Amino acid sequence: MQCGATAVIGEIYFVGGVATLFFLTGDDPLRFSIPILLLALADAAAALVGIRYGRRHYTTFDGDKTLEGSLAFLVTAFFCIQVPLLLFSPLQSVETLLIALLLSLLLMMVEAVAWRGLDNFFIPIFGFLLLDGAMGMSIGELVGQLVLTVPLAIFTIQVLINITFTVESQR
């Protein structure tokens, strides 16, 4: 959870992100609703789980986040993407599964490195852009992207945790 000036800036980014998303998606409710679900549910789950259950901290430009919060974002984001795609898109179930896995990993990394409330802008915008691109990919392309993304996500979180551990051990 944020406090002070960061909370106010985050609220401004929230409105800016939603307004920009509305402009970008036109009249496509699916491409609008999935990024909104990500912002409303996955980002909130990350904050709540991170605060309550977070034990493995890592430092960002604007303070600490937790591995547990990032994993909560990942799981919640997966369902925020998978369920609407399964119910309301013409895509095959394997495509929706691959898209949900790929986007939830990529957006978890975006949320992990966002600072000063910018995740409130980045999550809906990147969510839309990534969703829009992924919905046009073949199953083979999605698998290829996922093969590249999984090690990148693991590496990103590991680096963030190691940097924090190094900084804390030098104090």
Residue frames relative to the residue before (quaternion, step in Angstrom):
aa qw qx qy qz dx dy dz
M 1.0000 0.0000 0.0000 0.0000 0.00 0.00 0.00
Q 0.3582 -0.7458 0.5288 0.1893 3.52 -1.11 0.71
C 0.1216 -0.7826 0.6025 0.0989 3.53 -1.25 0.34
G 0.8156 0.3029 -0.1978 0.4515 3.55 -1.29 0.35
A 0.8512 -0.1326 0.1209 0.4932 3.51 -1.13 -0.82
T 0.6142 0.5564 -0.3549 0.4327 3.59 1.04 -0.70
A 0.6343 0.5261 -0.3321 0.4588 3.59 1.02 -0.76
V 0.6570 0.5010 -0.3100 0.4704 3.60 0.94 -0.85
I 0.6550 0.4933 -0.3126 0.4795 3.59 0.92 -0.85
G 0.6356 0.5378 -0.3185 0.4531 3.58 1.02 -0.84
E 0.6473 0.5119 -0.3158 0.4682 3.57 1.02 -0.77
I 0.6324 0.5126 -0.3256 0.4809 3.58 1.05 -0.73
Y 0.6478 0.5038 -0.3123 0.4785 3.59 0.98 -0.84
F 0.5941 0.5719 -0.3525 0.4425 3.59 1.08 -0.75
V 0.6891 0.4640 -0.2753 0.4838 3.57 0.81 -1.03
G 0.6552 0.5138 -0.3090 0.4597 3.58 0.96 -0.85
G 0.6566 0.5159 -0.3064 0.4570 3.57 0.99 -0.83
V 0.6720 0.4835 -0.2953 0.4770 3.57 0.92 -0.89
A 0.6591 0.5028 -0.3142 0.4627 3.62 0.93 -0.85
T 0.6557 0.4967 -0.3112 0.4760 3.59 0.95 -0.84
L 0.6324 0.5295 -0.3214 0.4651 3.56 1.01 -0.82
F 0.6314 0.5345 -0.3258 0.4576 3.59 0.95 -0.86
F 0.6604 0.4990 -0.2963 0.4766 3.57 0.98 -0.87
L 0.6943 0.5012 -0.2785 0.4349 3.61 0.88 -0.95
T 0.7371 0.4592 -0.2470 0.4298 3.59 0.90 -0.88
G 0.3199 -0.7643 0.5104 0.2304 3.58 1.16 -0.30
D 0.7685 -0.3276 0.2584 0.4850 3.55 -0.77 -1.03
D 0.4627 0.6741 -0.4496 0.3598 3.60 1.12 0.61
P 0.2607 -0.8160 0.4921 0.1548 3.61 -0.10 1.23
L 0.6215 0.5486 -0.3541 0.4329 3.62 1.05 -0.62
R 0.7040 0.4502 -0.2636 0.4820 3.57 0.91 -0.93
F 0.6279 0.4889 -0.3369 0.5032 3.60 1.25 -0.25
S 0.7221 0.4886 -0.2727 0.4069 3.58 0.76 -1.02
I 0.6299 0.5431 -0.3610 0.4218 3.63 0.94 -0.70
P 0.6852 0.4499 -0.3175 0.4768 3.67 0.78 -0.79
I 0.6199 0.5262 -0.3499 0.4652 3.60 1.09 -0.62
L 0.6244 0.5187 -0.3321 0.4804 3.60 1.01 -0.76
L 0.6342 0.5345 -0.3266 0.4532 3.58 0.98 -0.82
L 0.6846 0.4804 -0.2803 0.4711 3.54 0.91 -0.92
A 0.7264 0.4542 -0.2512 0.4505 3.57 0.85 -0.96
L 0.7987 0.3254 -0.1552 0.4817 3.59 0.87 -0.89
A 0.7257 0.4418 -0.2702 0.4529 3.60 0.70 -1.04
D 0.6648 0.4893 -0.3113 0.4709 3.59 0.91 -0.86
A 0.6508 0.5029 -0.3124 0.4754 3.58 1.02 -0.78
A 0.6340 0.5239 -0.3324 0.4615 3.61 0.98 -0.79
A 0.6267 0.5376 -0.3358 0.4534 3.59 0.99 -0.80
A 0.6816 0.4857 -0.2907 0.4637 3.56 0.89 -0.93
L 0.6983 0.4831 -0.2856 0.4444 3.58 0.81 -0.96
V 0.6833 0.4601 -0.2888 0.4878 3.59 0.87 -0.90
G 0.6408 0.5393 -0.3262 0.4383 3.58 0.96 -0.81
I 0.6750 0.4818 -0.2893 0.4781 3.56 0.97 -0.85
R 0.7508 0.4263 -0.2298 0.4491 3.58 0.80 -1.00
Y 0.8330 0.2176 -0.0695 0.5038 3.59 0.82 -0.99
G 0.4527 0.7334 -0.4263 0.2749 3.57 1.26 -0.14
R 0.0341 -0.8052 0.5916 -0.0212 3.57 -0.80 1.06
R 0.7363 0.3412 -0.2002 0.5489 3.57 1.08 -0.74
H 0.1162 -0.8379 0.5333 0.0092 3.53 -0.13 1.36
Y 0.0203 -0.7452 0.6632 0.0664 3.51 -1.30 0.46
T 0.4383 -0.7210 0.4916 0.2154 3.53 -1.14 0.75
T 0.1421 -0.7482 0.6421 0.0880 3.53 -1.09 0.83
F 0.7403 -0.3850 0.2911 0.4679 3.57 -1.27 -0.14
D 0.7908 0.3247 -0.1304 0.5021 3.55 1.14 -0.66
G 0.7918 -0.2262 0.1419 0.5492 3.60 1.13 0.40
D 0.6864 -0.4935 0.3614 0.3933 3.51 -1.30 -0.39
K 0.0663 -0.7129 0.6941 0.0753 3.50 -1.35 0.54
T 0.3359 -0.7512 0.5305 0.2038 3.57 -1.24 0.22
L 0.6004 -0.5506 0.4472 0.3693 3.51 -1.26 0.52
E 0.6419 0.5324 -0.3223 0.4479 3.58 0.98 -0.83
G 0.6440 0.5078 -0.3139 0.4784 3.58 1.04 -0.77
S 0.6498 0.5111 -0.3134 0.4674 3.57 1.00 -0.81
L 0.6544 0.4953 -0.3141 0.4773 3.59 1.01 -0.75
A 0.6092 0.5288 -0.3488 0.4770 3.59 1.09 -0.66
F 0.6150 0.5272 -0.3410 0.4770 3.58 1.04 -0.76
L 0.6543 0.5387 -0.3101 0.4307 3.58 0.86 -0.99
V 0.7038 0.4628 -0.2718 0.4655 3.59 0.76 -1.03
T 0.6787 0.4804 -0.2971 0.4693 3.59 0.86 -0.92
A 0.6383 0.5251 -0.3253 0.4594 3.59 0.98 -0.83
F 0.6008 0.5655 -0.3611 0.4346 3.58 0.99 -0.79
F 0.7233 0.4309 -0.2523 0.4771 3.59 0.80 -0.98
C 0.6087 0.5500 -0.3490 0.4530 3.61 1.12 -0.61
I 0.6922 0.4303 -0.2598 0.5179 3.58 1.19 -0.53
Q 0.6949 0.5206 -0.2795 0.4099 3.56 0.78 -1.09
V 0.6990 0.4954 -0.2977 0.4211 3.59 0.70 -1.02
P 0.6984 0.4417 -0.3101 0.4700 3.67 0.72 -0.85
L 0.6364 0.5208 -0.3444 0.4529 3.61 0.99 -0.72
L 0.6500 0.5135 -0.3160 0.4627 3.59 0.96 -0.83
L 0.7485 0.4367 -0.2249 0.4454 3.56 0.86 -0.96
F 0.8469 0.2457 -0.0650 0.4671 3.57 0.88 -0.91
S 0.6698 0.4616 -0.3276 0.4806 3.63 1.18 0.17
P 0.5209 -0.6407 0.4589 0.3279 3.58 -1.18 0.40
L 0.4435 0.7188 -0.4432 0.3002 3.61 1.26 0.00
Q 0.5433 -0.5908 0.4893 0.3412 3.54 -1.26 0.52
S 0.6334 -0.5616 0.3683 0.3844 3.58 -1.13 0.54
V 0.6343 0.5164 -0.3510 0.4557 3.62 1.00 -0.64
E 0.6255 0.5256 -0.3355 0.4690 3.58 1.08 -0.68
T 0.6646 0.4968 -0.3154 0.4604 3.59 0.90 -0.86
L 0.6238 0.5381 -0.3323 0.4592 3.58 1.06 -0.74
L 0.6833 0.4820 -0.2833 0.4696 3.58 0.87 -0.95
I 0.6442 0.5110 -0.3216 0.4696 3.59 0.97 -0.82
A 0.6614 0.5061 -0.3102 0.4584 3.59 0.90 -0.89
L 0.6539 0.4997 -0.3168 0.4715 3.61 0.94 -0.81
L 0.6809 0.5034 -0.2882 0.4471 3.56 0.83 -1.01
L 0.7210 0.4498 -0.2609 0.4581 3.58 0.73 -1.03
S 0.6438 0.5129 -0.3473 0.4493 3.60 0.94 -0.74
L 0.6392 0.5061 -0.3300 0.4758 3.62 1.02 -0.67
L 0.6837 0.4865 -0.2948 0.4572 3.58 0.84 -0.96
L 0.6994 0.4633 -0.2772 0.4683 3.58 0.91 -0.87
M 0.5607 0.5643 -0.3928 0.4615 3.59 1.17 -0.46
M 0.6586 0.4952 -0.3113 0.4734 3.59 0.99 -0.81
V 0.6171 0.5323 -0.3439 0.4664 3.59 1.02 -0.75
E 0.6783 0.4853 -0.2878 0.4707 3.57 0.88 -0.97
A 0.6442 0.5523 -0.3239 0.4184 3.59 1.00 -0.79
V 0.7792 0.3390 -0.1810 0.4952 3.59 0.97 -0.75
A 0.4780 0.6687 -0.4476 0.3522 3.61 1.25 -0.05
W 0.1414 -0.7992 0.5825 0.0437 3.55 -1.07 0.75
R 0.8650 0.1716 -0.1280 0.4539 3.51 -1.39 0.42
G 0.7383 -0.4412 0.2329 0.4538 3.57 0.90 0.91
L 0.4379 0.7218 -0.4483 0.2939 3.59 1.24 0.00
D 0.5180 0.6249 -0.4310 0.3942 3.59 1.17 -0.31
N 0.5969 0.5711 -0.3529 0.4393 3.59 1.17 -0.55
F 0.6840 0.4070 -0.2731 0.5403 3.59 1.23 -0.37
F 0.6980 0.5100 -0.2774 0.4193 3.57 0.85 -1.03
I 0.6527 0.5438 -0.3418 0.4019 3.61 0.86 -0.87
P 0.7224 0.4073 -0.3032 0.4695 3.67 0.67 -0.82
I 0.6754 0.4944 -0.3184 0.4450 3.61 0.93 -0.78
F 0.6884 0.4385 -0.2847 0.5028 3.60 0.82 -0.92
G 0.5900 0.5727 -0.3628 0.4386 3.57 1.09 -0.68
F 0.6719 0.4831 -0.2882 0.4817 3.56 0.93 -0.90
L 0.6873 0.4954 -0.2996 0.4387 3.58 0.77 -1.02
L 0.6742 0.4820 -0.2934 0.4766 3.57 0.94 -0.87
L 0.6437 0.5179 -0.3169 0.4658 3.58 0.98 -0.83
D 0.6544 0.5207 -0.3079 0.4537 3.55 0.89 -0.94
G 0.6825 0.4761 -0.2836 0.4766 3.58 0.94 -0.85
A 0.6871 0.5029 -0.2886 0.4377 3.58 0.89 -0.95
M 0.6347 0.5465 -0.3402 0.4275 3.59 1.03 -0.70
G 0.6885 0.4553 -0.2831 0.4885 3.58 1.23 -0.30
M 0.5638 0.6169 -0.3770 0.3993 3.59 1.28 0.01
S 0.4864 -0.6223 0.5244 0.3180 3.52 -1.27 0.49
I 0.6763 -0.4693 0.3643 0.4355 3.57 -1.27 0.21
G 0.6447 0.5281 -0.3165 0.4531 3.60 0.96 -0.80
E 0.6573 0.4966 -0.3052 0.4777 3.57 0.98 -0.82
L 0.6450 0.5188 -0.3209 0.4603 3.58 1.00 -0.80
V 0.6383 0.5108 -0.3223 0.4773 3.59 0.99 -0.83
G 0.6470 0.5243 -0.3153 0.4551 3.59 0.95 -0.86
Q 0.6580 0.4995 -0.3008 0.4766 3.57 0.96 -0.86
L 0.6566 0.5142 -0.3043 0.4602 3.56 1.00 -0.83
V 0.6188 0.5404 -0.3353 0.4611 3.59 1.04 -0.77
L 0.6860 0.4551 -0.2798 0.4940 3.61 1.05 -0.66
T 0.6893 0.5263 -0.2777 0.4131 3.57 1.01 -0.84
V 0.6194 0.5688 -0.3596 0.4043 3.62 0.93 -0.80
P 0.7054 0.4219 -0.3035 0.4820 3.66 0.71 -0.85
L 0.6087 0.5521 -0.3532 0.4472 3.59 1.08 -0.66
A 0.6527 0.5040 -0.3129 0.4713 3.62 0.96 -0.83
I 0.6527 0.5031 -0.3119 0.4728 3.58 0.91 -0.88
F 0.6602 0.5106 -0.2981 0.4633 3.56 0.93 -0.92
T 0.6501 0.5312 -0.3187 0.4401 3.60 0.91 -0.91
I 0.6934 0.4584 -0.2814 0.4795 3.58 0.80 -0.97
Q 0.6433 0.5237 -0.3278 0.4522 3.59 0.95 -0.82
V 0.6490 0.5051 -0.3156 0.4734 3.59 0.96 -0.82
L 0.6528 0.5110 -0.3218 0.4574 3.60 0.90 -0.87
I 0.6702 0.4831 -0.2999 0.4770 3.59 0.95 -0.83
N 0.6701 0.4975 -0.3038 0.4595 3.61 0.92 -0.83
I 0.6234 0.5224 -0.3451 0.4685 3.60 0.99 -0.73
T 0.6576 0.5036 -0.3059 0.4694 3.56 0.93 -0.89
F 0.6499 0.5170 -0.3191 0.4567 3.59 0.92 -0.89
T 0.6532 0.5132 -0.3052 0.4656 3.59 0.98 -0.87
V 0.6621 0.4981 -0.3075 0.4679 3.59 0.91 -0.91
E 0.6795 0.4910 -0.2930 0.4598 3.60 0.89 -0.91
S 0.6689 0.4954 -0.3161 0.4552 3.61 0.98 -0.72
Q 0.6501 0.5078 -0.3203 0.4657 3.61 1.18 -0.40
R 0.5500 0.6276 -0.3963 0.3829 3.61 1.23 -0.24
